[in-house]
Structure formats: C-alpha cells, structure tokens
C-alpha cells in the first residue's frame, strides 16, 4: 500500500535531524505494534489501529513498515541487534566454548523474556514455511545472518580447536540448534522459563562435545552431511547455499 503521506521531517533546513526523528517515529510505531500484538493478538491488530495508537497517519505507518509482516521483521532485527550487543560481556571474557555458547543462549533468553506471550501468539504464523514471518524466509535473512554471525564469533574466540573445513558450516548448525531452543521456549510454561535455561546449558554441553569430536577426520563428513541436509531442505538456508554455490562468471 502506498504511503498517504511522507514522513513529516521534510524541511531541508532540518536535514541533519531527519534520521534521528525518522528513527524515533519508526521506533514508536514498532513499540506500539508490539504492545497491541500482545494485548489484542497478531491477527486482530490492524495497521490502522497501530497508526492511531502511535499518533501518526496510516500513510506514515506504511511509509516505515509496508505491512504487519514488516513490523515482525523489525522485531526480529531489534532482538538480533540487542543480542549482538548484550553478548559482548560473555564473548570478551570467556574462551571456553561451552561457557561461550551457554552464555550466548542464556543472554538471548534474557532479552526475549518480555516478549514470551507475544511470541506464542504469532508462532502459528511464523511456523508456516511460506510465511515471511518464518525465521527461514527470505524476509528474515538479515536477522538470521546477524544471529549466525554471533555463533561464528563464538567459535572464533574459543580456545577449542575448530577444524578449518568446518568453520563455515558449524555456525549455521549452531544457529539451527538455537532455533530448536526458541521453539521450546515459545511453549515453555515453567516458572521464569527455567526449563529453557536448563536446555540452553545442556545444549551447549552437547554442542561442545560434538565440536571436540570433529577433530577426528573420520567424523567431519557427517557434519557436512547434516549441514547439507538442512541447507537443501530449509527454504531460507537453501537459497543462501544456492547463492554461495553460483559461479562468479569470471574466467
């Protein structure tokens, strides 16, 4: 839907202030949407209602977010950015792989905690592999790559030796493991999501053992096979893998 109105910060004399004001408006719309999604549910919340609650025109809301799905992408991007910032304390101090991975997963659970009920409400939409809300969709690629980059850094800073041929595939497999934790967290009704935190710790221990075993050359093909299984059949990862395999056209 085309915007009815452009953003209000269009005075050339205030060009330097436009990005800040625009980001404030964008954040206001996103925060309002998250609140209404929690209060009314994802399906029952309209863009018009979000605009009204945020105090902006409908056209202005559509200028920043083309639809509700794009609001969810904004939510994904925000969580990913907050996670990247919050894991610094863990990644800058720990060198043990299990401690690094467990810390990264627990930090994600901490950040996501306020959104637990909301996540459960829209999961039925996100679970559809054809939905732009799916973590494997093309629309979610930016947040997905940001999350994978965290796991890449987990491996890069560990004292555990990681075989060079697995450096590119392990971060994606670790992110897929995190997606399993997220799925469990969505339905976790234990007090303070205590079981999800326990799962994060045990999952980190299991992953660390797997990486340690990968030092045996005979087991490395198995890691590649598991990675190929996911990249060949999960939509978003299949597309990314396909683009990596395309010849450059040079020569």
N, C-alpha and C positions, 0 to 999 in steps of 0.2 A: 504494500500500500504506500503510495507516495506521500510525502510529508505535506500536511496542510500549511504549515509554517516552518520556516527555517529557524534555527536557534536564535534567541534574541540578542546574542552577543555579536552583532554585525557592524558596529560602529568602527570604522577604520582607525579612529583616534584611540581606540582601546585594544588594538590588535594584540599587544603584549599580554593582555589579561584574558584573552579569549580562551586559550587552552585550559587555564585554571577554572574559569567559570563553566566552560563546557564539561569539564571533568566533574565538577560539583553537581551539575544538572544530571549527568549520566549516573553518578553515584546515588543521587536522590531517587531517581526512577528505579534503579536496581534495588535499593534498600526497601522502597515502598512495595515493589513487586514481591520480594522475599517475604515481607510481613503479610501481605494479602494471600500469598500462596499458602502460608502457614495457617492463617485464620479461615480462609474460605475453600482452600484446596486449589490445585493447579487448574483443573478443568473448569471450575466455576469462576475463575478470575479472568476478566477481560482486559484488553489493553486500555479501553476507555475508563474502566474503573481504576486502573493503575495511574493513568494520567490525572484523573480527578483527585485522587488521594494525594498525589505528588504536587498538585497545584500547577500543572503545566498543561498545555494544549495537547490534544490527541496527536496532532501532527508533529509536535515537538517530541512526543514519546516515540513515535515511529521514526523520527529522524535518528535517534540514538539506538533504537532497537527495532529491527524490521518486524518483529513478532515475539510472541511469548517464548518460542524456542530460542531466540537470540538472547533473551533475558537469562535463560538457563545457561547458555554458553558464557554469558557474563559472570554467572555464579561459579561455573567451573573454573574460569580464568582467575577469579578472585581467590578461590580456595587454593589453586595451584600457586599463585603468587605469594599468598600468605604462608603456604607450606615451605616454599623455597627460602623465604626469609627466616622462618622460625627454626628450620633445621640447622642453621649456622652454628648454634651452640654445640650441637652434637657433632657435626662434621668437622668443626675446627678443633675439637678436643679429643675425640675418640679415634683410635686407629684399629681397634679390634672390630672385625667385620660383623660379628653377631651384635655387639653393642651399637655399632653404627646403624645397622638395619633395623634393629628393635627400636632404637631411638627415633628414627625417621618415621616408622609406622605409628608409634605412640604419639608423636607430635601431630601427625595427620588426624588421629582420633581426637586429640585435644581441640584442634581447630574446627573440626566438623561437628563437635558436640552440640553447639547451639542449633544446628540445622537438622537434628535427627528426625524429628517428627515430619518436617517438611520433606526430607529425603524419602521417607516411607510413602508419602502421598504421591509423589510423582514417579516413583520407581516403575509403576506399571507402564508408564510411557517410555521411560529410559530403557526398559527391558526389551522393547521392540527393536530388533536389529536394523530395521529400516527407518527408525525414528532418528531425527537429528539430535535428540537428547541422549542417544546411546553413547557411552564412552568410546565406542569403536567407530563412530560415524566420522565422515569427512569434516563435518562442522566442529567436532570435538578435537580435531588434530592438534590445535595449538596447546590446549590444556594437557592433552595426552603426552605430547613431546616434552612439555615442561616437567611433567611427573617422571617421565623416563629419564630425563637429564639428572634428576635428583639421584636416581639409582645408579646412574653412570658415575656420579661423583662419590657415591657410597663405595663403589669398587675402587675408584681411582685413589682414594685416600687411605685404603686399608693396608695393614702390614701383611695380610694374606696374599700370597702369590696367585694371580689370576692368569691362566694361560692366554697368550696373546690372541689366539684364534677364537676365544670366547668373549673377548672384551666387548664386541658389538652386540652379541646375542643375549648375554646374561641380563643386562639392564631391562630389556623388554620382557624377559621371562619374570624378572623380579617385580616389574610393574603389573604383570598379569596376576602374580600371586597377591599383590596388594589389592587388585580388583576383587579377588576372592574374599579378602578381609572386608572390603567395603560392602560386598553383598551380605556377608554375615552380620556386619554392623547395622545395616538397614533394618534387619529383622530382630536384632538383639534387644530383648526386654529385661535383661539382667540389670540390677541396680548400678547406675553410673556406667553402664556398658562394660562392666567388669570382665565379662567373658570375652569381649572383643579385645581388651588389652591383654588378656592371657593368650589369646590366639595369636596376637601380634608377636609376643615373646617366643612362643613355641614355633611359629612360622619362621622367625628369624634364625632360630637354632637349627631348624631343618635345612634352610637355605644355605647356612654357613657350612653345614656338613656336606651338602651337595657340591658347593664350590671347592671344598677341600678335596673331595673325591675326584673332581675334574682334573686334578694334577696327573691322574693316571690316564695316559693317552688312549687306552682302550675304551674309556667311558665317554670321551669327548664326542664321538659321532652320535651317541644317544642324545646329548644335549642339543646338538644341531637338528636332530630329527624331531625332538619335541618343539623346538623353535619353529621349524618349517611347518609342523602340523598347525600351529596357531596362526602363523602368517599366511598360510594358504587358505584357511577357512574362516578367520575372523575378518569381516569386511574392511574395517579401517586399516588394520595391520597388513592385510593382503594388498591394498592399494599402495601403502608405503613401501612394502617389499618390492612390488612391481616397478615402482619408480626408481628404486635403487638398482634394479637389475637391468634397466633400459640402457642400451649402449649410448655413449656420448655423441656418436655421429661423427667423431673425428677420425682422421686416417682414411 
